[in-house]
Amino acid sequence: MNANDTLAWIRLCRVDDIPPLGSRVVERDAGNLALFRTAQDRVFALLDRCPHKQGPLSQGIVHGESVTCPLHGWNIGLDDGQAKAPDQGCARRFPVRVEAGVVYVEGPPLRADARPPGGGTGGLAEPDPLCPGSGGALAPTVGDAQRNG
Ligand code: FES
């Protein structure tokens, strides 16, 4: 069994629970998840930490398919988590699926006893291959989401 065998799609909220051009935070022990909704109702999920100095991306301004960090104005791509040039770095991103207006994020099982052998937390604990060094493991706990914006 490898870590990916334990991934599951976690139901988080409805698309309508995320304000257009806004965000919603899902609180997690190992780092909050920020869900973003574009003007075209596309939904993206990033770790809520700017790659610059850990600013809360969920508090930023969504434009197109980017978010501008509220602290120092870096622009981060929502689809890949990459900082736009000339800045460099990236925020951990998570796969999102929307079905019948419901948002799911791919993650490990919610039950602690369902962790993969060896004590891992499933695929979300693995580094994002497009974002080396981003870490971003999310604890497999159920976090209540709160509206932000
Ligand atoms: S912390 Fe985000 S731009 Fe500085």
Boltz pocket constraint, residues with backbone or C-beta under 6 A from the ligand:
constraints:
  - pocket:
      binder: B
      contacts: [[A, 50], [A, 51], [A, 52], [A, 53], [A, 54], [A, 55], [A, 69], [A, 70], [A, 71], [A, 72], [A, 73], [A, 74]]
      max_distance: 6.0
